[in-house]
Amino acid sequence: MKNDKKNAKEFIPVFRPAFLKPVYWGNWLAIAALALMALLPVKVRDPVLGTLGKWVGRVAKSARRRARINLQYCLPELPEQEREQVIDRMFATAPQAMVLMAELAIKNPETIRKRVVWHGREIIRQMKDEQQNVIFLVPHGWGVDIPAMLLASEGQKMAAMFHNQKNELMDYLWNRLRRVYGGRMHARNDGIKPFISSVRQGYWGYYLPDQDHGAEHSEFVDFFATYKATLPAIGRLMKVCRARVVPLFPVYNGKPHQLDFYVRPPMDDLMDADDKTLARRMNEEVEIFVRPNPEQYTWILKLLKTRQEGDIEPYVRKDL
């Protein structure tokens, strides 16, 4: 974004008068609705949001098609009807998690903390007690930002990398939301050095391992039942940041209105691994988290866009 402040340390979103122009009025209405929903009791709003999300999933044909393709490639063992049910549950979960994030920004975080169950929190506590550098490896779930926001609200310094959104107003608001309790945001197009600097200064890093960055620096390794171009950057980050990599995944269940944070042991086995092993281990952690909770994953992304030579990109195939 042109008017956002950038320095050697972080990306700071800045409000622009242009955001008040008519072209953004629809966005403001959606934001107001999101905020109003966040103020409702969770027992009232979650069923409404779940129904609304399923309806959106029926009319958003392009997004649903991408999810179908991803699931067909990644989880072919599931019958087609079951894959459709996963997609429906995914679209129901998406708005529930988004509104929960808005609630976290508007209300006292303690109200959210009461609905959170940590699995493996002792791993994090030990690292904090030992003052170790940490990078969380966090698959692309719908509630992906919430653990970082809650940790920041407890006083833990957090630093995350992100991609700018095409809609500049939504990019501004989303990043303001992420920073409501402090922490640093680092745009990927600013390079990785600011993120490294933050982690070495004691900020806990937040890294999403499953985005498609093209073939040039990626390794083609197994990903569920197919393969994926995976950037093995976590190995370099471990070494230059002198950090331990901890897998983390948030799961939101709209029926008991509970948020589960799953933490797995540090990936210390990667310190001397080659790039292909690094990439495969990253994908393996994604699979461990996602298989029991497939509806939590953002299957609408173009996860499998980059293919090996001679293989057709799934999303341009006419037979799918």
N, C-alpha and C positions, 0 to 999 in steps of 0.2 A: 504494500500500500504506500502511495507516494508520501503522505504526510505523517506517517508513523515515525516515531523516534527510533533510531537505530544507533547503537554504540557498540563498543567492544564487549560489553557485558550482556545486554539483553535487548529484546524487542518490546517496545512499549506502545500499545495501541492508543491512538489519539483521535478524539472526536473531530469530525469535519462538518462544517455548515451544509455541505452538499448532501449530507445524510437526511436533511429535512425536505428535500425536493420530492415532488409527487411520485417519482419513479420508485421511491422507497416506502411509500405509504402502506402498501400491502405488507411489507416486512414488519413495519411498526405495529400493524394490527395483529399480526401473528405473534409478535413479541408480547403485546399486551395480553393476549389470550393465554399465552404460556405463563405469564406472571400471575394472572388470575387463577389459573388452574393450580399453580404452586401454593396458593393460599388456602385451597380447599382441603378438608380432611382427606388423608390418603385413602381411607376406606371408601370414600365417595368418588374420588377422582380416578383411581386405578382401573375400576371396571369400565368407566367411560372412555378413558384413554386407550384401554385395550381394544374395545369395540371400534373406536375411531381408527386406531392403527391398522386393524385388520381390514377395514373398509379402504383405507388408503392403499394398502397392499394389493387390493383387487384392481384399483384403477391406475396405479403407477406401473404400467405394463413394462416399461424398460427396466426399471429396478427389479421387478419380479422376475423378468427373464434372466437377468444377470445372476440372481440368487438361484434360480433353477439350474442354470448352467454350472455354476460353482458346485452346487450340491450333487449334480449328476456326475461331475468329474471326481469330487472329493469323497463323497459318501454313496457310491453306486450300490452298496449292499442294502441300502434302505429302499423299500418299495416306493414307487412314485407317489402313492397316496401319503405315505409317511413323510416324504420330503416336502410335500405341499403343506402338511401340518406344521412342520418345522418353520417353513416360510411364514405361515400365518402367525405362529407364536412369536417369531422374530419381529414382525411388523407391530404386534401388540406390545412387545417389550420396549421397542425403540422410544415411543413417546413417554412411556412410564419412566424410563431412565432419564430422558431429557428434562422432564418436568421436575424430577427429583434433584437434578443438578441445579435447576433454577431455585427450588426450595432451599437448597443448601446455601445459595447466595443471598437469599432474602431473609431467612429465619436464622435463629441461633443454631449453630452447628450441633449443639448438644441434642436438639430434637431429632436430628438424623442419626447421630451416634447411637441413640437408644435402639435403633432398628438395624444396627450393623452387627454382624457376627464375624469375627476374625478366625481364620483357620491357619495357624502357623505364625501368629503374632510374636511368639517367643523368638522366632528367627530374627525379626526386625529389632526387637528389644535388645537382644544380645549385641547386634552390630552397632546399635546406638550407644550402648554401654561401653563398647570397645572403641568408639569413635572411628569406625571404619567408613571408607567411602563406599557408596552403594549406587548401583544402577538397576532400576527395576525394568525387567523385560515384560512388557504388558501387551498381550494380543489385543487386536482391535475389537473390543466389546462395546456394547452400547453405553455402558456406564464407565467407560475407560478413564474419564477425568476425575471421577468422584473420589477414589482413594487418595489421589494426590492432593485434592482440595481439603479433604478431611485431615490428612497428615499436616498440611500447611496450617490449618486452623489450630492444631495442637502445638504449633511453634517450630515444626520441622521445616528447614529451608529446602525447597523443591525447585528443580530445574527441568524443563521439558522441551523437546523439539516438536515442531508442528509444521504443517503445510498451510500456506495462506489459502483461504477460500476465494472463489471467483467473485462472489457477492461481497463487496467491501464493507457494507454495513454489518452483515452477519459475521464477517471476519473480525471486525472491531468489537462487536458485542460478545462474541464467543470467547475472545481472548481476554476481554475485561472480566468476564465471568470466571475464567480459569484463574485469574490473578487476584480475585477478591480477597483472599487471605494471604496474599504475598507470593513470593516465589518469582522465578524468572522464566520467561518464554524465549525460545530461540528458533527463529525461522530457518527452515532447511536451506532456503536460497541464500542465507548469510554464511553458509558453511558450518562445519562441525566444531571449529576451534572455540567459539564462545561457550558451547555446551561443555566441552572438555574443561575449559577454564573454571566453569561453575562447579563441576563435580570435584575438581582438585581443591577448590576452596571450601568444600564441605557440604555443598548442596547435594541432596540425593537426586540422582538423574532418573528420568522417565523416558524409556525408549520403546517405540512400537516396532516390532521386528518383521511385520508381515506385509508391508507396502511393497509395490512393484516399482523398482528403480531402474528397470531396463537390464540389458544383458551385459553391458560393458564391464562392470565391476562385480557382477553377481555370479553365484554358482547355481547350476541346475541340480536340485536335490529333491528327494521325495517329500511330498506334502500330502498327507492323507493317502488317497488311492492314486494320486496323480503326481506331478512334479511341479516345482515352482522356481522362478528366478529369485533367489534369496541373497540379499546383501550381507556378507559375513562381517559386518562392521563391529559387532560386539566384541570380537577378539582384540581388535586394535584399541577399542575404548577401555577394555579391562586393563590393558597394559599402560596406556598413556595416562589414564585417570587413576591408576593404582586402586581400582575399585573391584568389589565383588558384585557379580550379577545375580539378581534374585528374581525369579519368575513370579508374577502376580497377576491375578485375574478377578475382576468383579462380576458377580452374578446377582441379578435382581429378580426376585420372585414376586409378581404382582398379587398373588393370592394372600400370603401372610404379610405382604408389604415389607419383606425382609431383604436386606442387602448382605450378601456373603462375600467376603474377601478371602480368596485362597492364595496362600503363600507357599512356595515350594523351596526346597533347600538351594543354597547358592550353587551356581554352575562352575565350581572350582576346577572341574575336569577340563575346562576349555582353555586354560592358560597357555598350554603348549600345543593346542590342536591346529591342524591345517585348515585352510579356508573351507574346504568341502565338509569336513567334520563339524566345523563351527556352524555352517549354514544348516546342516541337517539337524544338529542339536537344537537350534533355535526353532525350527519347524516342529521338532518332536515335542517341545514344551507347549507350543500352540495346540497341538493335537491332544495332549494330555488334558489340557483345560477345556477344550471345546467339545470333544466327543461326548462327555456326559451332559453338556449344556449347549447343544448346537444352536438353540434359538437366541443365545446371547451374543452370537458372533455377527459381524457386519458382512453377511454374504452378498450384499448388493454391490460391494466394491469389485473393481476389475483385478481380482487377485491373481488371475492366471493370464494376464495380457501378454507378457513376454514368453515366447515359446522358442524351443530349439529349432535350428534350421530345418526346414522341410515340414514343420508342424504348423498347422493353421491355428491362428488365434481363435479361441472358442467363441468369442462374442461377435465375430463377423461370419460365423458359419450359418448358412441358411437352413440347415437341417435341424437346428436346435431351437 
